[in-house]
Amino acid sequence: MNKRAELIICLGSSCFARGNKATLKAIMKFLDDHDLKEKVNFHGGHCFGNCADGPNISINGKLYTGVDENGIIDILTNELL
């Protein structure tokens, strides 16, 4: 990966209440386990405007909806490895 990937997790109240707190921990562990902290710009964002479809994350501008702490691993593997 030449360019740093951008990974944004929605920290809006709806996504957070639906499980993005656990997803946040899973992402941080994945980035650490795969030595990706220097290769991925990971940060929180405010509401993405898709509350009904949340929890939401965005990777390089691609929106993922209905993300949970288990499904995030497959998404991260496909997008970042």
Buried (B, 14 or more C-beta within 10 A) or exposed (E): EEEEBEBBBBBBEBBBEBBBBBBBEBBEEBBEEBEBEEBBEBEEBEBBEBBEBBBBBBBBEEBBBEBBBEBBBEBBEEBBE
